[in-house]
Amino acid sequence: MSPTVFKEAGFRFFFFSREEPRMHVHIVSEDGEAKFWLEPEIELARNYRYSRKQLKVIEISGRSL
């Protein structure tokens, strides 16, 4: 199961329970997908097809988590 945390600007922010102990969030849209670490700081873990501009929008949107 992958509960959605929220949706914004066409991006879906979600997580998988029991995936791994370090806090993180997955982001997906029709353009691609990414994973960001939330601890100790917000940091890109993986990126599949997002541009730098899209990653910046995702990072800014995710700061409200």
Biotite code that builds the C-alpha atoms (Angstrom):
import biotite.structure as struc

atoms = struc.array([
    struc.Atom([0.000, 0.000, 0.000], chain_id="A", res_id=1, res_name="MET", atom_name="CA", element="C"),
    struc.Atom([1.283, 3.480, -0.817], chain_id="A", res_id=2, res_name="SER", atom_name="CA", element="C"),
    struc.Atom([-0.666, 6.227, 0.975], chain_id="A", res_id=3, res_name="PRO", atom_name="CA", element="C"),
    struc.Atom([-0.751, 9.590, -0.763], chain_id="A", res_id=4, res_name="THR", atom_name="CA", element="C"),
    struc.Atom([0.584, 12.383, 1.448], chain_id="A", res_id=5, res_name="VAL", atom_name="CA", element="C"),
    struc.Atom([-0.702, 15.104, -0.881], chain_id="A", res_id=6, res_name="PHE", atom_name="CA", element="C"),
    struc.Atom([-0.984, 16.215, -4.494], chain_id="A", res_id=7, res_name="LYS", atom_name="CA", element="C"),
    struc.Atom([0.246, 19.536, -5.847], chain_id="A", res_id=8, res_name="GLU", atom_name="CA", element="C"),
    struc.Atom([1.142, 20.967, -9.262], chain_id="A", res_id=9, res_name="ALA", atom_name="CA", element="C"),
    struc.Atom([0.420, 17.601, -10.921], chain_id="A", res_id=10, res_name="GLY", atom_name="CA", element="C"),
    struc.Atom([2.752, 15.696, -8.572], chain_id="A", res_id=11, res_name="PHE", atom_name="CA", element="C"),
    struc.Atom([1.643, 12.915, -6.212], chain_id="A", res_id=12, res_name="ARG", atom_name="CA", element="C"),
    struc.Atom([3.685, 12.638, -2.998], chain_id="A", res_id=13, res_name="PHE", atom_name="CA", element="C"),
    struc.Atom([3.477, 9.226, -1.327], chain_id="A", res_id=14, res_name="PHE", atom_name="CA", element="C"),
    struc.Atom([5.378, 6.618, 0.667], chain_id="A", res_id=15, res_name="PHE", atom_name="CA", element="C"),
    struc.Atom([5.560, 2.854, 0.996], chain_id="A", res_id=16, res_name="PHE", atom_name="CA", element="C"),
    struc.Atom([5.186, 1.540, 4.507], chain_id="A", res_id=17, res_name="SER", atom_name="CA", element="C"),
    struc.Atom([8.054, -0.709, 5.646], chain_id="A", res_id=18, res_name="ARG", atom_name="CA", element="C"),
    struc.Atom([10.218, 0.095, 2.622], chain_id="A", res_id=19, res_name="GLU", atom_name="CA", element="C"),
    struc.Atom([13.240, 1.273, 4.597], chain_id="A", res_id=20, res_name="GLU", atom_name="CA", element="C"),
    struc.Atom([13.889, 2.995, 7.932], chain_id="A", res_id=21, res_name="PRO", atom_name="CA", element="C"),
    struc.Atom([15.223, 6.349, 6.649], chain_id="A", res_id=22, res_name="ARG", atom_name="CA", element="C"),
    struc.Atom([12.364, 8.821, 6.156], chain_id="A", res_id=23, res_name="MET", atom_name="CA", element="C"),
    struc.Atom([11.709, 9.647, 2.510], chain_id="A", res_id=24, res_name="HIS", atom_name="CA", element="C"),
    struc.Atom([8.936, 10.423, 0.047], chain_id="A", res_id=25, res_name="VAL", atom_name="CA", element="C"),
    struc.Atom([8.274, 9.293, -3.525], chain_id="A", res_id=26, res_name="HIS", atom_name="CA", element="C"),
    struc.Atom([6.936, 11.696, -6.129], chain_id="A", res_id=27, res_name="ILE", atom_name="CA", element="C"),
    struc.Atom([5.297, 10.679, -9.378], chain_id="A", res_id=28, res_name="VAL", atom_name="CA", element="C"),
    struc.Atom([3.591, 12.419, -12.295], chain_id="A", res_id=29, res_name="SER", atom_name="CA", element="C"),
    struc.Atom([3.080, 11.695, -15.957], chain_id="A", res_id=30, res_name="GLU", atom_name="CA", element="C"),
    struc.Atom([6.547, 13.188, -16.620], chain_id="A", res_id=31, res_name="ASP", atom_name="CA", element="C"),
    struc.Atom([8.572, 10.965, -14.304], chain_id="A", res_id=32, res_name="GLY", atom_name="CA", element="C"),
    struc.Atom([9.256, 9.992, -10.737], chain_id="A", res_id=33, res_name="GLU", atom_name="CA", element="C"),
    struc.Atom([11.694, 10.786, -7.968], chain_id="A", res_id=34, res_name="ALA", atom_name="CA", element="C"),
    struc.Atom([12.567, 9.961, -4.389], chain_id="A", res_id=35, res_name="LYS", atom_name="CA", element="C"),
    struc.Atom([13.684, 12.478, -1.773], chain_id="A", res_id=36, res_name="PHE", atom_name="CA", element="C"),
    struc.Atom([15.258, 11.811, 1.606], chain_id="A", res_id=37, res_name="TRP", atom_name="CA", element="C"),
    struc.Atom([13.572, 13.838, 4.360], chain_id="A", res_id=38, res_name="LEU", atom_name="CA", element="C"),
    struc.Atom([16.248, 13.328, 7.022], chain_id="A", res_id=39, res_name="GLU", atom_name="CA", element="C"),
    struc.Atom([18.615, 14.738, 8.046], chain_id="A", res_id=40, res_name="PRO", atom_name="CA", element="C"),
    struc.Atom([17.860, 17.267, 5.261], chain_id="A", res_id=41, res_name="GLU", atom_name="CA", element="C"),
    struc.Atom([15.697, 17.206, 2.150], chain_id="A", res_id=42, res_name="ILE", atom_name="CA", element="C"),
    struc.Atom([17.932, 15.627, -0.490], chain_id="A", res_id=43, res_name="GLU", atom_name="CA", element="C"),
    struc.Atom([17.314, 14.015, -3.871], chain_id="A", res_id=44, res_name="LEU", atom_name="CA", element="C"),
    struc.Atom([17.835, 10.263, -3.664], chain_id="A", res_id=45, res_name="ALA", atom_name="CA", element="C"),
    struc.Atom([16.727, 9.218, -7.180], chain_id="A", res_id=46, res_name="ARG", atom_name="CA", element="C"),
    struc.Atom([15.406, 10.899, -10.306], chain_id="A", res_id=47, res_name="ASN", atom_name="CA", element="C"),
    struc.Atom([13.760, 9.357, -13.361], chain_id="A", res_id=48, res_name="TYR", atom_name="CA", element="C"),
    struc.Atom([13.093, 11.846, -16.197], chain_id="A", res_id=49, res_name="ARG", atom_name="CA", element="C"),
    struc.Atom([12.468, 15.065, -14.232], chain_id="A", res_id=50, res_name="TYR", atom_name="CA", element="C"),
    struc.Atom([14.232, 18.225, -15.355], chain_id="A", res_id=51, res_name="SER", atom_name="CA", element="C"),
    struc.Atom([16.127, 20.428, -12.904], chain_id="A", res_id=52, res_name="ARG", atom_name="CA", element="C"),
    struc.Atom([13.238, 22.888, -13.017], chain_id="A", res_id=53, res_name="LYS", atom_name="CA", element="C"),
    struc.Atom([10.709, 20.177, -12.131], chain_id="A", res_id=54, res_name="GLN", atom_name="CA", element="C"),
    struc.Atom([12.921, 18.943, -9.288], chain_id="A", res_id=55, res_name="LEU", atom_name="CA", element="C"),
    struc.Atom([13.043, 22.472, -7.871], chain_id="A", res_id=56, res_name="LYS", atom_name="CA", element="C"),
    struc.Atom([9.222, 22.707, -7.965], chain_id="A", res_id=57, res_name="VAL", atom_name="CA", element="C"),
    struc.Atom([8.989, 19.311, -6.246], chain_id="A", res_id=58, res_name="ILE", atom_name="CA", element="C"),
    struc.Atom([11.488, 20.307, -3.569], chain_id="A", res_id=59, res_name="GLU", atom_name="CA", element="C"),
    struc.Atom([9.689, 23.585, -2.844], chain_id="A", res_id=60, res_name="ILE", atom_name="CA", element="C"),
    struc.Atom([6.289, 21.830, -2.759], chain_id="A", res_id=61, res_name="SER", atom_name="CA", element="C"),
    struc.Atom([7.647, 19.112, -0.473], chain_id="A", res_id=62, res_name="GLY", atom_name="CA", element="C"),
    struc.Atom([8.928, 21.552, 2.134], chain_id="A", res_id=63, res_name="ARG", atom_name="CA", element="C"),
    struc.Atom([5.362, 21.855, 3.419], chain_id="A", res_id=64, res_name="SER", atom_name="CA", element="C"),
    struc.Atom([5.342, 18.161, 4.411], chain_id="A", res_id=65, res_name="LEU", atom_name="CA", element="C"),
])
